[in-house]
Amino acid sequence: MAEQKQVSDNRTKICKNNLQPRRSIVSALLCLTLSLSGCVNESPRSRPPLLIPKALFRPCLAPDYQVRYYGDYPCYVAELLAVIEQCNNQISAIEKVDNSRGR
């Protein structure tokens, strides 16, 4: 009976001693796995800056208000509409450059 107890104690000591290296290996593998999982997603690549011509950023200046008579007003409105059209053309050209970049 004493022999069986001694054999049993030896087995538990051996099992406990064998678990220590396994635990450290498992914990090391777990730590390594967690640290590598952060590298799964690539960082977003920055896009090159847009090369938009400076001419598209010229300010659209309204014509001087020189309406003296009622008959001068329609010409002034036509000039204002031409300036608005110029600005809209500049904006659409900038949008075309931006869309050609391939968002």
Secondary structure, 3 states (H helix, E strand, C coil): CHHHHHHHHHHHHHHHHHHHHHHHHHHHHHHHHHHHHCCCCCCCCCCCCCCCCHHHHCCCCCCCCCCCCHHHHHHHHHHHHHHHHHHHHHHHHHHHHHHHCCC
